[in-house]
């Protein structure tokens, strides 16, 4: 598991999103959830493609 930081579009708080490795041997490509809720305001956010 790897931690990624994203900023909430509504309140600007930093959120930590956990990513899983895409393959057993791959440690450079991670799968992230497409949407996540902000821990501070509860707004639904979308994970950017890049």
TORVO-830953 format. One record per residue (C-alpha): residue number from 1; residue in three letters; x, y, z. Coordinates in Angstrom, 1 decimal. Example, Ala and Ser with C-alpha at 12.3 -4.5 7.8 and 13.67 -1.06 7.14 Angstrom:
BEGIN
1; ala; 12.3; -4.5; 7.8
2; ser; 13.7; -1.1; 7.1
//
This chain:
BEGIN
1; unk; 0.0; 0.0; 0.0
2; unk; 1.1; 3.5; -0.8
3; unk; -0.3; 6.8; 0.5
4; unk; -1.2; 9.6; -1.9
5; unk; -2.2; 13.1; -1.0
6; unk; -5.1; 14.9; -2.7
7; unk; -6.7; 18.3; -1.9
8; unk; -10.5; 18.5; -1.4
9; unk; -12.2; 20.7; -4.0
10; unk; -14.6; 22.2; -1.4
11; unk; -12.6; 23.0; 1.7
12; unk; -9.0; 22.7; 0.5
13; unk; -8.0; 20.1; 3.2
14; unk; -5.3; 17.5; 2.4
15; unk; -6.6; 13.9; 2.3
16; unk; -4.7; 10.7; 2.3
17; unk; -5.9; 8.1; -0.2
18; unk; -4.4; 4.5; -0.1
19; unk; -3.3; 2.9; -3.3
20; unk; -2.8; -0.8; -4.0
21; unk; -0.1; -2.1; -6.3
22; unk; -1.6; -3.0; -9.7
23; unk; 0.4; -6.3; -9.9
24; unk; 2.3; -8.6; -7.6
25; unk; 5.7; -7.5; -8.8
26; unk; 4.9; -3.9; -9.8
27; unk; 5.7; -1.2; -7.3
28; unk; 5.5; 1.8; -9.6
29; unk; 1.8; 1.6; -10.7
30; unk; -1.0; 1.8; -8.2
31; unk; -4.8; 1.5; -8.3
32; unk; -6.6; 4.3; -6.5
33; unk; -10.3; 4.6; -5.8
34; unk; -12.2; 6.7; -8.3
35; unk; -14.0; 8.7; -5.6
36; unk; -13.4; 9.4; -2.0
37; unk; -15.0; 11.4; 0.8
38; unk; -13.2; 14.3; 2.4
39; unk; -12.4; 13.6; 6.1
40; unk; -13.1; 17.3; 7.0
41; unk; -16.2; 18.3; 5.2
42; unk; -17.5; 15.0; 3.7
43; unk; -17.6; 16.3; 0.1
44; unk; -17.3; 13.7; -2.6
45; unk; -14.1; 14.0; -4.6
46; unk; -12.9; 12.4; -7.8
47; unk; -9.3; 11.1; -8.1
48; unk; -7.5; 12.8; -10.9
49; unk; -6.3; 10.7; -13.8
50; unk; -2.6; 11.9; -13.6
//
